[in-house]
Amino acid sequence: MRLKEFLSIREIEFVSVNVLEDPAGRAELERLGARSIPVLSRGDAFVFGQSLPQIIAFLGLDEAGGPALSTAELHARLDKFLTAALELLPLMPHDRLGIHVPGRPRSYRALGFHLFRVVVAFLDAGDGATLEQASFREEPAADAGTASLVAYGEDVRRRFRDWWASGDTTATRVLSTYYGPQSLHELLERTTWHAGQHVRQWMMLLELEGVDHHRPLVDGDFAKLPMPRDVWDG
């Protein structure tokens, strides 16, 4: 992953390099000792690109980087994203689930599974597990249909709602992740926009496949979240 230099954190743009196909990009990651992407580097120092506060500190910027939404607002937003996903997933024809999304070796089926898996990773971290990058690499069964994906998603949404109802939602509680300790508030924000971005992608995939839907999510649903500018990586 190579990165452009910008004056403002809001202008930071991660420029993807497929490290499977680019020896120089792969060599740079190995030189740094980075085990995952995206990363922001300066000389021999680097920071993972998952946490805006860490990026701001790394760049020495005088800018606030914490979540703009409260944990209650993030919970409501993520619940809405999960509900929209459960509505949209069954609209995809089964024979299209093996197609790859634009620009990545990830099938529609894997994307549908992954958007719920990121929430499971957050919940597991809340239960005391360390969030590892491998948490996001799990794949659905090779023949999983939309009914299977929806059943999985319903279980995830139920677990997420149960977690919120449990009251163990202190914003400042520290959770363990592969890119360092994170507050529950910060990790919930990342989980919310991460899942929301994938629902946004699923809406576009339906449109690419010529499937009509009423767009249960609009621009306002992503407001105050650090969403990527583009639906797909450049």
C-alpha positions in Angstrom: 0.0 0.0 0.0 1.5 3.3 -1.1 0.1 6.6 0.3 0.1 10.2 -1.0 1.2 13.0 1.2 -1.6 15.5 2.1 -1.8 18.5 4.3 -5.1 17.6 6.0 -6.2 14.3 7.5 -9.5 14.6 5.6 -7.6 14.5 2.3 -5.6 11.4 3.1 -6.2 8.9 0.3 -5.0 5.4 0.4 -3.7 4.4 -3.0 -4.0 0.6 -3.3 -1.3 -1.5 -4.8 -2.1 -5.2 -5.4 0.8 -6.7 -3.5 0.1 -10.1 -5.1 0.9 -8.6 -8.5 3.4 -5.8 -7.6 6.8 -7.0 -6.4 7.8 -3.5 -5.4 4.8 -3.0 -3.2 5.2 -6.5 -1.6 8.9 -5.8 -1.0 8.1 -2.5 0.7 5.6 -4.1 3.1 8.2 -6.8 3.9 10.9 -4.1 4.5 8.7 -2.3 6.9 7.6 -5.5 8.6 3.9 -4.7 8.0 1.7 -7.8 8.1 -1.4 -6.1 6.8 -2.7 -3.2 4.8 -3.4 -0.3 4.6 -0.4 1.3 6.2 1.0 4.8 6.3 4.7 5.0 6.2 7.5 7.6 6.6 11.0 6.2 6.3 11.2 3.1 8.4 8.3 4.1 10.6 4.7 3.1 9.8 1.2 3.0 11.3 -1.7 0.9 10.3 -4.5 2.8 8.5 -7.3 1.5 10.6 -7.4 4.2 13.2 -7.8 7.9 12.4 -6.5 9.0 15.9 -3.3 6.9 15.3 -2.9 8.4 11.8 -3.4 12.0 13.1 -0.8 11.3 15.9 1.6 9.8 13.3 1.4 12.8 11.1 1.5 15.3 14.0 -1.7 17.0 12.9 -3.6 19.4 15.2 -7.0 17.9 14.5 -9.7 16.0 16.3 -10.0 12.4 15.2 -12.4 10.8 17.6 -15.9 9.5 16.6 -18.4 12.2 15.7 -21.4 10.0 16.7 -22.2 8.7 20.2 -22.2 5.0 20.9 -26.0 5.1 20.9 -26.0 6.8 17.5 -23.5 4.3 16.2 -25.6 1.4 17.5 -28.7 2.7 15.8 -26.8 3.4 12.5 -25.2 -0.1 12.5 -28.5 -1.8 13.3 -30.0 0.1 10.3 -27.1 -1.1 8.1 -27.7 -4.7 9.1 -31.4 -4.5 8.6 -30.8 -3.0 5.1 -28.4 -5.8 4.3 -30.9 -8.5 5.3 -33.4 -6.8 3.0 -31.1 -6.5 0.0 -29.2 -9.8 0.1 -32.1 -12.0 -1.1 -32.5 -9.8 -4.2 -29.3 -11.1 -5.7 -29.8 -14.0 -8.1 -28.2 -17.2 -6.9 -26.3 -17.7 -10.1 -24.5 -14.4 -9.7 -23.1 -15.1 -6.2 -19.8 -16.5 -7.6 -19.1 -13.4 -9.6 -16.2 -11.2 -8.3 -16.8 -7.7 -7.2 -15.1 -4.9 -9.2 -11.3 -4.9 -8.8 -10.9 -7.6 -6.1 -10.7 -11.4 -6.0 -13.8 -11.5 -3.7 -17.1 -13.0 -4.8 -20.5 -11.5 -4.2 -21.1 -14.4 -1.8 -18.0 -13.6 0.2 -18.9 -9.9 0.4 -22.4 -10.8 1.7 -20.8 -12.9 4.4 -18.1 -10.5 5.2 -20.3 -7.5 5.9 -21.8 -9.5 8.9 -18.4 -11.0 9.9 -17.0 -7.6 10.7 -19.7 -7.2 13.3 -18.9 -10.6 14.8 -15.3 -9.5 15.1 -16.3 -6.5 17.0 -18.6 -8.5 19.3 -15.9 -11.1 19.9 -13.5 -8.2 20.9 -16.1 -7.0 23.3 -16.1 -10.5 24.8 -12.4 -10.3 25.5 -10.9 -11.8 22.3 -8.2 -9.9 20.4 -9.4 -8.7 17.1 -7.0 -10.2 14.6 -6.8 -9.5 10.8 -7.7 -13.2 10.3 -11.1 -12.4 11.9 -12.0 -10.8 8.6 -10.7 -13.6 6.3 -13.3 -16.2 7.1 -15.3 -17.4 4.1 -18.8 -18.7 3.7 -19.5 -22.2 2.4 -18.6 -22.4 -1.3 -22.3 -23.2 -2.1 -23.9 -20.8 0.3 -27.0 -19.2 -1.1 -28.7 -16.0 0.0 -31.0 -17.9 2.4 -27.9 -19.1 4.2 -26.3 -15.6 4.2 -29.5 -14.1 5.6 -29.8 -16.7 8.3 -26.2 -15.9 9.4 -27.0 -12.2 9.2 -30.1 -12.5 11.3 -28.1 -14.3 14.0 -25.4 -11.5 13.9 -28.1 -8.8 14.2 -29.7 -10.6 17.1 -26.4 -10.9 18.9 -25.6 -7.3 18.3 -29.0 -6.2 19.7 -28.5 -8.5 22.7 -25.0 -7.0 23.3 -26.5 -3.5 23.3 -29.3 -4.5 25.7 -26.8 -6.1 28.0 -25.5 -2.6 29.0 -21.8 -3.6 28.7 -21.3 -0.7 26.3 -19.0 1.7 28.1 -17.5 4.0 25.4 -14.1 4.2 27.1 -13.7 0.4 27.6 -10.4 -0.7 26.0 -10.5 -3.5 23.5 -7.6 -5.4 22.1 -6.9 -5.3 18.3 -4.0 -6.2 16.0 -3.3 -2.5 15.4 -3.2 -1.7 19.1 -5.6 -1.0 22.0 -8.8 0.8 20.9 -11.7 2.2 22.9 -15.0 0.5 22.4 -16.3 3.8 20.9 -13.5 3.9 18.3 -14.0 0.2 17.3 -17.7 0.5 17.1 -17.3 3.5 14.8 -14.9 1.5 12.6 -17.3 -1.5 12.6 -20.3 0.7 11.7 -18.7 2.4 8.7 -17.0 -0.8 7.5 -20.3 -2.7 7.5 -22.1 0.3 6.0 -19.6 0.6 3.1 -20.2 -3.1 2.2 -24.0 -2.6 2.2 -23.4 0.4 -0.1 -21.4 -1.8 -2.3 -24.1 -4.5 -2.3 -26.7 -1.9 -3.5 -24.4 -1.0 -6.4 -23.9 -4.7 -7.3 -27.6 -5.1 -7.5 -27.8 -2.2 -9.8 -25.0 -3.6 -11.9 -27.0 -6.8 -12.2 -30.1 -4.9 -13.3 -32.0 -5.6 -10.0 -34.4 -2.9 -8.9 -34.6 -2.0 -5.2 -35.8 1.0 -3.3 -32.4 2.0 -1.9 -33.0 1.6 1.9 -29.9 3.6 2.6 -29.2 7.2 1.3 -26.4 9.6 1.7 -27.7 10.9 5.1 -27.4 7.4 6.6 -23.6 7.7 6.2 -23.3 11.2 7.6 -20.7 11.9 10.3 -19.0 8.5 9.5 -15.4 8.5 8.1 -16.7 6.7 5.0 -14.4 6.1 1.9 -15.2 8.6 -0.8 -15.7 5.9 -3.4 -17.9 2.8 -3.3 -15.0 0.7 -4.8 -11.2 1.2 -4.4 -9.6 3.3 -7.1 
